Amino acid sequence: MSMFLFALAQSPRGYSQVVTNQDEILPVIELTGTAEKEIVPDEIYIFITLMERFDGKNKITIESQEQALRQGIADLNIPLDNLFLADANSNYVSVKWQKKDVIAKTNYTLKVSNAVLVGQVFELLDKLQIQNAQISHVNHSRLEELKKDVRIEAIEMAKQKADYLLEAIGQKTGKALYVREDNYHMPVARYVNNVQEYVPIGYNASKSEDVQDMPMIQFKKIKISSSVYVRFLIE
């Protein structure tokens, strides 16, 4: 005879019974385990736009600006592979309509690993007179692995709850009969709308002679959370 399983009572936290057939009733415990982790982003993406400009009668080309930018990035010990084109083609905008001068611009993305480097990069951009830059989004290099850890921790918390509740009445947790993830908040990447929320105004890393004297700068943490509902058999 095939087993027909349904719950006579359901509760997020508590005891109930499950009928498996006309003659057998199985005691179960139902509860929810939750877990949460907050992580500091270690991938910060800076969107940079280089535009041709004039210094008097002299044109400062994108190529010369890119060369200076690459040299500055290398001096900050940031791998040059972390700087890449944000789009396949350069865009063009007209900045002097009366003379019909068309000025080229190119968009880049630079990836850095912490907020201190963010401050140093913005100082470099200011020194190079590159004024079009902003933080586009943040992420974490181990995000997928951390997502799994939080889910596992949530279901382990459910099992721990069942263990100590049943131990109090001299019984044991049996096998899981039903598992459902109720709440799952796992960001892929966090897009930044307000740079000032993350990098304090007036921060100047180059003026700090000792790394220990640098102000503590930290990006808003990425929150990962999971809630898992489990129904265990009571032995």
BALOBA-1460 file (C-alpha; in Angstrom, 3 decimals):
// residues 235
<rec num="1" residu="m" x="0.000" y="0.000" z="0.000"/>
<rec num="2" residu="s" x="1.391" y="3.390" z="-0.937"/>
<rec num="3" residu="m" x="1.991" y="5.851" z="1.852"/>
<rec num="4" residu="f" x="-0.271" y="8.924" z="1.956"/>
<rec num="5" residu="l" x="1.324" y="11.712" z="3.951"/>
<rec num="6" residu="f" x="-0.294" y="14.858" z="5.206"/>
<rec num="7" residu="a" x="-0.114" y="17.052" z="8.304"/>
<rec num="8" residu="l" x="-2.983" y="17.196" z="10.783"/>
<rec num="9" residu="a" x="-1.574" y="20.400" z="12.283"/>
<rec num="10" residu="q" x="1.016" y="22.866" z="11.198"/>
<rec num="11" residu="s" x="2.862" y="25.380" z="13.317"/>
<rec num="12" residu="p" x="6.118" y="27.298" z="12.672"/>
<rec num="13" residu="r" x="7.348" y="26.104" z="16.041"/>
<rec num="14" residu="g" x="5.749" y="23.244" z="17.927"/>
<rec num="15" residu="y" x="4.595" y="19.702" z="17.851"/>
<rec num="16" residu="s" x="2.077" y="17.991" z="15.594"/>
<rec num="17" residu="q" x="1.173" y="14.640" z="14.176"/>
<rec num="18" residu="v" x="1.379" y="13.207" z="10.680"/>
<rec num="19" residu="v" x="-0.989" y="10.533" z="9.426"/>
<rec num="20" residu="t" x="0.743" y="8.056" z="7.111"/>
<rec num="21" residu="n" x="-2.259" y="5.770" z="6.611"/>
<rec num="22" residu="q" x="-5.522" y="4.815" z="8.285"/>
<rec num="23" residu="d" x="-3.807" y="3.027" z="11.171"/>
<rec num="24" residu="e" x="-0.500" y="4.779" z="11.908"/>
<rec num="25" residu="i" x="0.107" y="8.272" z="13.317"/>
<rec num="26" residu="l" x="3.660" y="9.591" z="13.447"/>
<rec num="27" residu="p" x="4.667" y="12.229" z="15.999"/>
<rec num="28" residu="v" x="6.612" y="15.113" z="14.485"/>
<rec num="29" residu="i" x="8.132" y="18.417" z="15.537"/>
<rec num="30" residu="e" x="7.987" y="21.435" z="13.233"/>
<rec num="31" residu="l" x="10.197" y="24.480" z="13.529"/>
<rec num="32" residu="t" x="12.198" y="27.077" z="11.657"/>
<rec num="33" residu="g" x="15.933" y="27.675" z="11.678"/>
<rec num="34" residu="t" x="17.382" y="31.040" z="10.687"/>
<rec num="35" residu="a" x="20.876" y="32.264" z="9.898"/>
<rec num="36" residu="e" x="22.364" y="35.577" z="8.863"/>
<rec num="37" residu="k" x="25.785" y="36.794" z="7.840"/>
<rec num="38" residu="e" x="27.067" y="40.277" z="7.077"/>
<rec num="39" residu="i" x="30.176" y="40.599" z="4.919"/>
<rec num="40" residu="v" x="32.317" y="43.559" z="3.943"/>
<rec num="41" residu="p" x="32.579" y="43.846" z="0.137"/>
<rec num="42" residu="d" x="35.998" y="43.010" z="-1.263"/>
<rec num="43" residu="e" x="35.116" y="43.909" z="-4.865"/>
<rec num="44" residu="i" x="34.382" y="47.601" z="-5.394"/>
<rec num="45" residu="y" x="33.806" y="48.727" z="-8.983"/>
<rec num="46" residu="i" x="34.642" y="52.304" z="-9.950"/>
<rec num="47" residu="f" x="33.174" y="53.605" z="-13.203"/>
<rec num="48" residu="i" x="35.578" y="56.087" z="-14.835"/>
<rec num="49" residu="t" x="35.005" y="58.222" z="-17.932"/>
<rec num="50" residu="l" x="37.983" y="59.706" z="-19.780"/>
<rec num="51" residu="m" x="37.212" y="62.608" z="-22.093"/>
<rec num="52" residu="e" x="39.397" y="64.552" z="-24.457"/>
<rec num="53" residu="r" x="39.881" y="68.053" z="-23.147"/>
<rec num="54" residu="f" x="41.868" y="71.166" z="-23.920"/>
<rec num="55" residu="d" x="44.551" y="72.841" z="-21.831"/>
<rec num="56" residu="g" x="44.650" y="76.144" z="-23.618"/>
<rec num="57" residu="k" x="45.227" y="75.236" z="-27.246"/>
<rec num="58" residu="n" x="46.691" y="71.822" z="-26.423"/>
<rec num="59" residu="k" x="44.413" y="68.795" z="-26.676"/>
<rec num="60" residu="i" x="44.833" y="66.219" z="-23.918"/>
<rec num="61" residu="t" x="43.942" y="62.933" z="-25.566"/>
<rec num="62" residu="i" x="42.269" y="59.910" z="-24.090"/>
<rec num="63" residu="e" x="45.398" y="57.896" z="-24.832"/>
<rec num="64" residu="s" x="47.616" y="60.176" z="-22.750"/>
<rec num="65" residu="q" x="45.102" y="60.189" z="-19.896"/>
<rec num="66" residu="e" x="44.816" y="56.407" z="-19.988"/>
<rec num="67" residu="q" x="48.604" y="56.061" z="-19.878"/>
<rec num="68" residu="a" x="48.781" y="58.344" z="-16.836"/>
<rec num="69" residu="l" x="45.895" y="56.482" z="-15.204"/>
<rec num="70" residu="r" x="47.549" y="53.106" z="-15.767"/>
<rec num="71" residu="q" x="50.818" y="54.372" z="-14.303"/>
<rec num="72" residu="g" x="49.029" y="55.705" z="-11.240"/>
<rec num="73" residu="i" x="47.139" y="52.449" z="-10.756"/>
<rec num="74" residu="a" x="50.390" y="50.495" z="-10.987"/>
<rec num="75" residu="d" x="51.941" y="52.797" z="-8.375"/>
<rec num="76" residu="l" x="49.060" y="51.899" z="-6.043"/>
<rec num="77" residu="n" x="49.911" y="48.191" z="-6.565"/>
<rec num="78" residu="i" x="46.538" y="47.543" z="-8.202"/>
<rec num="79" residu="p" x="46.829" y="44.937" z="-10.994"/>
<rec num="80" residu="l" x="46.390" y="46.554" z="-14.391"/>
<rec num="81" residu="d" x="44.083" y="43.677" z="-15.331"/>
<rec num="82" residu="n" x="41.585" y="45.249" z="-12.921"/>
<rec num="83" residu="l" x="41.141" y="48.165" z="-15.330"/>
<rec num="84" residu="f" x="39.061" y="47.312" z="-18.358"/>
<rec num="85" residu="l" x="36.785" y="48.974" z="-20.896"/>
<rec num="86" residu="a" x="33.232" y="49.331" z="-19.652"/>
<rec num="87" residu="d" x="31.898" y="49.117" z="-23.217"/>
<rec num="88" residu="a" x="33.207" y="47.831" z="-26.492"/>
<rec num="89" residu="n" x="33.216" y="51.156" z="-28.326"/>
<rec num="90" residu="s" x="34.026" y="54.765" z="-27.489"/>
<rec num="91" residu="n" x="31.178" y="57.208" z="-27.317"/>
<rec num="92" residu="y" x="31.223" y="60.704" z="-28.782"/>
<rec num="93" residu="v" x="29.674" y="63.873" z="-27.455"/>
<rec num="94" residu="s" x="29.636" y="67.448" z="-28.732"/>
<rec num="95" residu="v" x="30.909" y="69.896" z="-26.117"/>
<rec num="96" residu="k" x="31.211" y="73.086" z="-28.199"/>
<rec num="97" residu="w" x="28.143" y="73.396" z="-30.356"/>
<rec num="98" residu="q" x="29.097" y="76.715" z="-31.934"/>
<rec num="99" residu="k" x="32.398" y="75.283" z="-33.232"/>
<rec num="100" residu="k" x="31.047" y="71.781" z="-33.782"/>
<rec num="101" residu="d" x="34.022" y="70.256" z="-31.940"/>
<rec num="102" residu="v" x="33.371" y="66.589" z="-31.283"/>
<rec num="103" residu="i" x="35.197" y="65.266" z="-28.241"/>
<rec num="104" residu="a" x="35.755" y="61.541" z="-27.729"/>
<rec num="105" residu="k" x="35.155" y="59.802" z="-24.442"/>
<rec num="106" residu="t" x="35.795" y="56.266" z="-23.246"/>
<rec num="107" residu="n" x="34.326" y="54.472" z="-20.221"/>
<rec num="108" residu="y" x="36.392" y="52.216" z="-17.991"/>
<rec num="109" residu="t" x="35.728" y="50.095" z="-14.935"/>
<rec num="110" residu="l" x="38.329" y="49.665" z="-12.203"/>
<rec num="111" residu="k" x="37.991" y="46.943" z="-9.569"/>
<rec num="112" residu="v" x="39.588" y="47.462" z="-6.150"/>
<rec num="113" residu="s" x="39.455" y="45.365" z="-3.000"/>
<rec num="114" residu="n" x="38.851" y="47.796" z="-0.136"/>
<rec num="115" residu="a" x="37.733" y="51.296" z="0.818"/>
<rec num="116" residu="v" x="41.265" y="52.533" z="1.496"/>
<rec num="117" residu="l" x="42.159" y="51.859" z="-2.132"/>
<rec num="118" residu="v" x="38.945" y="53.594" z="-3.179"/>
<rec num="119" residu="g" x="40.114" y="56.732" z="-1.418"/>
<rec num="120" residu="q" x="43.552" y="56.484" z="-3.005"/>
<rec num="121" residu="v" x="42.062" y="55.987" z="-6.474"/>
<rec num="122" residu="f" x="39.852" y="59.053" z="-6.139"/>
<rec num="123" residu="e" x="42.885" y="61.065" z="-5.045"/>
<rec num="124" residu="l" x="44.708" y="59.832" z="-8.145"/>
<rec num="125" residu="l" x="41.778" y="60.815" z="-10.353"/>
<rec num="126" residu="d" x="41.708" y="64.264" z="-8.781"/>
<rec num="127" residu="k" x="45.444" y="64.653" z="-9.370"/>
<rec num="128" residu="l" x="44.986" y="63.659" z="-13.031"/>
<rec num="129" residu="q" x="41.995" y="66.024" z="-13.342"/>
<rec num="130" residu="i" x="39.677" y="63.155" z="-14.201"/>
<rec num="131" residu="q" x="36.368" y="64.377" z="-12.866"/>
<rec num="132" residu="n" x="33.894" y="61.803" z="-14.178"/>
<rec num="133" residu="a" x="34.062" y="58.811" z="-11.819"/>
<rec num="134" residu="q" x="31.722" y="57.053" z="-9.425"/>
<rec num="135" residu="i" x="31.351" y="53.782" z="-7.576"/>
<rec num="136" residu="s" x="28.919" y="51.652" z="-9.580"/>
<rec num="137" residu="h" x="28.470" y="48.548" z="-7.405"/>
<rec num="138" residu="v" x="30.062" y="46.298" z="-4.818"/>
<rec num="139" residu="n" x="30.289" y="42.536" z="-4.444"/>
<rec num="140" residu="h" x="32.221" y="39.806" z="-2.630"/>
<rec num="141" residu="s" x="34.599" y="37.349" z="-4.268"/>
<rec num="142" residu="r" x="33.275" y="34.424" z="-2.164"/>
<rec num="143" residu="l" x="29.585" y="35.345" z="-2.320"/>
<rec num="144" residu="e" x="28.365" y="32.037" z="-3.793"/>
<rec num="145" residu="e" x="30.271" y="30.016" z="-1.204"/>
<rec num="146" residu="l" x="28.954" y="32.208" z="1.618"/>
<rec num="147" residu="k" x="25.376" y="31.790" z="0.354"/>
<rec num="148" residu="k" x="25.701" y="28.018" z="0.779"/>
<rec num="149" residu="d" x="27.211" y="28.430" z="4.257"/>
<rec num="150" residu="v" x="24.256" y="30.521" z="5.436"/>
<rec num="151" residu="r" x="21.699" y="28.042" z="4.080"/>
<rec num="152" residu="i" x="23.497" y="25.140" z="5.773"/>
<rec num="153" residu="e" x="23.692" y="27.080" z="9.027"/>
<rec num="154" residu="a" x="19.938" y="27.767" z="8.899"/>
<rec num="155" residu="i" x="18.971" y="24.115" z="8.573"/>
<rec num="156" residu="e" x="21.529" y="23.158" z="11.243"/>
<rec num="157" residu="m" x="19.895" y="25.679" z="13.573"/>
<rec num="158" residu="a" x="16.545" y="23.972" z="12.970"/>
<rec num="159" residu="k" x="18.077" y="20.630" z="13.915"/>
<rec num="160" residu="q" x="19.681" y="22.094" z="17.059"/>
<rec num="161" residu="k" x="16.347" y="23.546" z="18.161"/>
<rec num="162" residu="a" x="14.648" y="20.194" z="17.683"/>
<rec num="163" residu="d" x="17.418" y="18.417" z="19.611"/>
<rec num="164" residu="y" x="17.272" y="20.540" z="22.762"/>
<rec num="165" residu="l" x="13.483" y="20.775" z="22.813"/>
<rec num="166" residu="l" x="13.049" y="17.022" z="22.527"/>
<rec num="167" residu="e" x="15.889" y="16.324" z="24.947"/>
<rec num="168" residu="a" x="13.925" y="18.243" z="27.570"/>
<rec num="169" residu="i" x="11.155" y="15.639" z="27.362"/>
<rec num="170" residu="g" x="13.432" y="12.630" z="26.993"/>
<rec num="171" residu="q" x="12.998" y="12.107" z="23.257"/>
<rec num="172" residu="k" x="15.197" y="12.366" z="20.176"/>
<rec num="173" residu="t" x="15.079" y="14.017" z="16.769"/>
<rec num="174" residu="g" x="14.444" y="11.624" z="13.911"/>
<rec num="175" residu="k" x="14.857" y="12.052" z="10.184"/>
<rec num="176" residu="a" x="13.542" y="15.099" z="8.372"/>
<rec num="177" residu="l" x="10.197" y="14.508" z="6.699"/>
<rec num="178" residu="y" x="9.838" y="17.902" z="5.021"/>
<rec num="179" residu="v" x="12.149" y="20.872" z="4.335"/>
<rec num="180" residu="r" x="11.190" y="24.267" z="2.918"/>
<rec num="181" residu="e" x="13.193" y="27.452" z="2.627"/>
<rec num="182" residu="d" x="10.825" y="30.247" z="3.660"/>
<rec num="183" residu="n" x="12.998" y="33.331" z="3.408"/>
<rec num="184" residu="y" x="16.044" y="33.723" z="1.222"/>
<rec num="185" residu="h" x="17.914" y="37.007" z="0.820"/>
<rec num="186" residu="m" x="21.014" y="36.531" z="-1.283"/>
<rec num="187" residu="p" x="22.228" y="39.629" z="-3.152"/>
<rec num="188" residu="v" x="24.224" y="39.160" z="-6.334"/>
<rec num="189" residu="a" x="25.780" y="42.605" z="-6.261"/>
<rec num="190" residu="r" x="24.919" y="45.766" z="-4.413"/>
<rec num="191" residu="y" x="24.602" y="48.861" z="-6.557"/>
<rec num="192" residu="v" x="25.700" y="52.089" z="-4.940"/>
<rec num="193" residu="n" x="23.570" y="55.219" z="-5.230"/>
<rec num="194" residu="n" x="25.409" y="57.489" z="-2.825"/>
<rec num="195" residu="v" x="29.198" y="57.443" z="-2.791"/>
<rec num="196" residu="q" x="29.315" y="59.707" z="0.251"/>
<rec num="197" residu="e" x="27.583" y="56.978" z="2.233"/>
<rec num="198" residu="y" x="30.711" y="54.869" z="1.868"/>
<rec num="199" residu="v" x="33.750" y="57.123" z="1.462"/>
<rec num="200" residu="p" x="34.030" y="59.948" z="4.021"/>
<rec num="201" residu="i" x="34.399" y="63.441" z="2.571"/>
<rec num="202" residu="g" x="37.864" y="64.878" z="3.015"/>
<rec num="203" residu="y" x="39.632" y="61.525" z="3.278"/>
<rec num="204" residu="n" x="43.202" y="61.832" z="2.043"/>
<rec num="205" residu="a" x="45.245" y="58.645" z="2.328"/>
<rec num="206" residu="s" x="48.399" y="60.206" z="0.877"/>
<rec num="207" residu="k" x="48.642" y="62.614" z="3.799"/>
<rec num="208" residu="s" x="48.683" y="59.825" z="6.342"/>
<rec num="209" residu="e" x="52.277" y="58.907" z="7.112"/>
<rec num="210" residu="d" x="51.383" y="55.776" z="9.033"/>
<rec num="211" residu="v" x="48.838" y="53.197" z="7.878"/>
<rec num="212" residu="q" x="47.747" y="52.795" z="11.491"/>
<rec num="213" residu="d" x="46.853" y="56.493" z="11.588"/>
<rec num="214" residu="m" x="44.446" y="56.170" z="8.662"/>
<rec num="215" residu="p" x="40.787" y="56.627" z="9.549"/>
<rec num="216" residu="m" x="38.713" y="53.485" z="9.605"/>
<rec num="217" residu="i" x="36.743" y="53.342" z="6.352"/>
<rec num="218" residu="q" x="34.291" y="50.556" z="5.691"/>
<rec num="219" residu="f" x="31.656" y="49.961" z="3.058"/>
<rec num="220" residu="k" x="28.168" y="49.074" z="4.097"/>
<rec num="221" residu="k" x="28.061" y="45.334" z="4.614"/>
<rec num="222" residu="i" x="26.254" y="42.916" z="2.324"/>
<rec num="223" residu="k" x="23.631" y="40.964" z="4.277"/>
<rec num="224" residu="i" x="22.946" y="37.302" z="3.507"/>
<rec num="225" residu="s" x="20.101" y="35.554" z="5.331"/>
<rec num="226" residu="s" x="18.117" y="32.346" z="5.135"/>
<rec num="227" residu="s" x="15.132" y="30.856" z="6.974"/>
<rec num="228" residu="v" x="14.391" y="27.124" z="6.668"/>
<rec num="229" residu="y" x="11.253" y="25.343" z="7.874"/>
<rec num="230" residu="v" x="11.771" y="21.669" z="8.773"/>
<rec num="231" residu="r" x="9.470" y="18.887" z="9.970"/>
<rec num="232" residu="f" x="11.330" y="16.194" z="11.934"/>
<rec num="233" residu="l" x="10.125" y="12.785" z="13.036"/>
<rec num="234" residu="i" x="10.176" y="12.302" z="16.833"/>
<rec num="235" residu="e" x="11.856" y="9.054" z="17.876"/>
